[in-house]
Amino acid sequence: MIILTVAGLTLKEAGRRKVLRSLAGLTVVLLGLSAWGFARLDAEFGGLTSGEAKVAASTVLNLVMFGLSLIAALGTAFLAGPTLAGESESGVALAMLARPIRRSSVLIGKWLGLVTFGGGFVAVAGFAQLVIVRVTIGYWPPRPVTGLALLAAQAAALLTLGLLLSTVISPMASGIVAVGLFGATWIAGVVGSVGDALGNDSVARVGTVSRMLLPTDGLWRGAMNAFQDPSLFPQFADGFGESPFLSEASLTVTYLGWAALWVALVLGLAGLSFQRRDL
Amino acid sequence: MAEVIESPAVWCSGLRKRYRKRVAVDGVSFTARRGEVMGLLGPNGAGKTSVIKMLLGLVRPDAGEVMLLGRPATEPGSRARVGYLPELFRYQPWLTAAEVLDLHVRLAGAAVPAADRRECLGLVGLADRAGDRVGGFSKGMQQRLGLAVALVARPELVVLDEPTSALDPLGRADVRDLLLSLKARGVAVLLNSHLIGEVERVCDRVVILDHGRVVADGTLAELLGGQELRLRLDDVGEAAEKRLAAAGVVTREGDHFVVALAGERDVPELVADLVGLGVRVHAVEPGRVSLEERLLDILRGEHGSAAGVDQRAAQEDVARAAGRDRRSFEESAAGAAGGDRRSAEEGSA
């Protein structure tokens, strides 16, 4: 009951703090640009073979989806910080936490609200993007729901980290650190794929390790794999490893399990840290 | 008939809190009974807010125990009937005043009809701002909202940390009336305030903290010591002198008499007796150490009980002073009951 109340409050906060409107504005710009880009792609490169067109569509779709996932991740990570650390610093938390409620309920409520917000954004904006691609160049990804779910999971992982950080450091710092780690993991993932392509195991391990430490990049790669045409891999096997916007393998159940466990562990740590915090 | 023993509103024992190297609270113990208004006094940094936050589970004590309304404070449920106005009062700026109250009613798990919530906003003077966002409120209005939040979920204990810090004189008077109405309804109040005059007017008991320790704890009458009566009398015969001596230790300077009242409960009766003995009574003025003076004495380490009789009180007109007199006698009566328990507690601590 308390969890749902706090989740509802978090969603209301997102809606009223203009975050929703800013996100909507950014998304509309991105979707508009991508619609224009896809339309140009079709007009300029009308002579592409069907295989080339699929590679182009998959790559550009993944590129735009990366933009969307970035917006979702940035938005939720910067919401997660103020919602917990900001409330503790400003004093809003004092009157609330003096009520007969457990701090863990407040934390889980906020997490649920943020996940709903991030997931809702990914679902709406991502689906709109898929429709744009379908209308402009006639491409429809093989597993759109899986892809969008993985993007939402990526946002959930990052905001959970943002919540943990916001229990120990200031709101702004927690947002910046979370987004910094997100970017670092993505770059480490790209470095890892270059290592894979070059057959250099130690470089490839950079990507693997970073995907274990922060599963955002791993989930993102799973999402990319779900958006791209499966028939491409046998034809363009060599090029896959080098491209940051194509992924050669879908996610294993083990990795998804690890990602879920990671989120649960980080949320648990955030709970412990929040419980011990003096207000 | 078996007597029902009610648990205290607040009971805490041995509270201790250290922030890095600084000890903020060092073995604080006190009890606030139900229906009692208790003042928490002390200089800046004495640990008052830390104690309040430990009572409410906002700060984890390093040691010590707290019971709220008869339940251990480690259970969140112990705060179900507790209202709190923090020193740092901030409420979700994106919500309206009415929504903030709705939220707190839900969090408290209380069933408060919409009409009562509106009435609560009206009580603090925000009835016409119910639909406005809190972000646009002045500090004083936010503090008024904080009072409404503290009172909305039908509390049995209200903890107010500097409730008038952002209020104008009118607002302060409103808060005083509010405290008196809470007292009349039997709601226990723990009040931390720097406005000693306010505390003296509304509190039944006072706990004084300094350097994280309790340096004094008792009813106002206990803390302020005995009552004095200053009289200007003519034609004082032997019988009248005996009557005065029966009321307390008498010091005489010309026709001015100062009686340190010991057991005397009824000043009008004393005056009537004196008149009956042929004494001409020109003036009767009560005198008392003010709480402010007593607080300063205690904080400066001077524990003399009768130091500094309140000269200002002597200048008040007799009728008003007589009213004050009665009140302080009632306090002494109430204090006599509380005193034994307090010393027992000190003994056990």
Boltz contact constraints between the chains, C-beta under 6 A:
constraints:
  - contact:
      token1: [A, 5]
      token2: [B, 106]
      max_distance: 6.0
  - contact:
      token1: [A, 13]
      token2: [B, 94]
      max_distance: 6.0
  - contact:
      token1: [A, 16]
      token2: [B, 94]
      max_distance: 6.0
  - contact:
      token1: [A, 17]
      token2: [B, 94]
      max_distance: 6.0
  - contact:
      token1: [A, 90]
      token2: [B, 90]
      max_distance: 6.0
  - contact:
      token1: [A, 91]
      token2: [B, 86]
      max_distance: 6.0
  - contact:
      token1: [A, 91]
      token2: [B, 88]
      max_distance: 6.0
  - contact:
      token1: [A, 91]
      token2: [B, 90]
      max_distance: 6.0
  - contact:
      token1: [A, 92]
      token2: [B, 90]
      max_distance: 6.0
  - contact:
      token1: [A, 92]
      token2: [B, 92]
      max_distance: 6.0
  - contact:
      token1: [A, 94]
      token2: [B, 86]
      max_distance: 6.0
  - contact:
      token1: [A, 95]
      token2: [B, 86]
      max_distance: 6.0
  - contact:
      token1: [A, 95]
      token2: [B, 149]
      max_distance: 6.0
  - contact:
      token1: [A, 98]
      token2: [B, 56]
      max_distance: 6.0
  - contact:
      token1: [A, 98]
      token2: [B, 84]
      max_distance: 6.0
  - contact:
      token1: [A, 99]
      token2: [B, 107]
      max_distance: 6.0
  - contact:
      token1: [A, 99]
      token2: [B, 108]
      max_distance: 6.0
  - contact:
      token1: [A, 100]
      token2: [B, 76]
      max_distance: 6.0
  - contact:
      token1: [A, 100]
      token2: [B, 77]
      max_distance: 6.0
  - contact:
      token1: [A, 100]
      token2: [B, 79]
      max_distance: 6.0
  - contact:
      token1: [A, 100]
      token2: [B, 80]
      max_distance: 6.0
  - contact:
      token1: [A, 101]
      token2: [B, 76]
      max_distance: 6.0
  - contact:
      token1: [A, 101]
      token2: [B, 107]
      max_distance: 6.0
  - contact:
      token1: [A, 102]
      token2: [B, 76]
      max_distance: 6.0
  - contact:
      token1: [A, 278]
      token2: [B, 59]
      max_distance: 6.0
  - contact:
      token1: [A, 279]
      token2: [B, 58]
      max_distance: 6.0
